[in-house]
Structures are given as C-alpha cells and as structure tokens.
Amino acid sequence: MAPYTASQIFPLLATSAVAAGATCSGTGAGMTCSMQWTLGHYDGRARGVGEHLSLFNVLNANLVKYVNPPLTHNTGGTSQGNPDAGTTGNPVVGTVTPATTGDKALAGVLTGTTAILLGFGGWLMIS
C-alpha cells in the first residue's frame, strides 16, 4: 500500500472487516459467512470456503499496518548483489545440434497425431 493512501484506505478496510464479520453465523466448524456484507447479518444461504477466505482476506488486510516495511540500503538492509549466486565454477553452456530428417519426420507424426486427436475430441463434444 502506498503510504500516502493509508489514511483513506485503512478506515475503509476496518469498516469492511466489521461488516464481513457481522455476516458470520455459528462457531467453530459450524461457522458460515455470507458475501453480502452490506446486510449486516447472515443471509441464511449455505456457503462454502470462498466466503471464509474473503473474510480472512479483509481481516488480514487490516494487519498490514502492524508490519515493519521492508529494509532498504538506507534503512539497514545488508544484502549484497551476486550475479554468480548458485553457480560453481564456469557454467557450461550447451549447444544445440541441427534437427535431422528423422527429427523432422517424428515432429510431423506427433503434430499430425495431436491434430487428429483434437479433431476427434471436438467431434465427440459436438455430437
């Protein structure tokens, strides 16, 4: 979140979290929530995991103000760049040999087989 938007966005996030929580009914494994946060209460319709995830997302968004910002070079970060990280010695660059006539023939057979199978599958879906 851009710091200059925090004063406008945090009140909206807090309001959304309260409204989302108000749509939940039950406790523990029997708790269920609705997506119609503007109602202010559970709407009585059976719900799934998506509604719970939406509730958790809006609650989690309210926690961002309690997290320290990432470190930079000016605020205590100590990471050093290393373009060779993860390699040992000189990396081996492979070479690609030109395709042979047999390679091209096999590619043609595989392409033709794929086209026939896709056409057959399309025919099965239509008929």
ABEGO torsion letter per residue (X at the ends): XBAAAAAAAAAAAAAAAAAAAAABBEBEAABBBBABAAAGBBAGBBBBAAAAAAAAAAAAAAAAAABBBBBBAAAGBABBBBAABGBBEBBBBBBBBBBBAAAAAAAAAAAAAAAAAAAAAAAAAAX
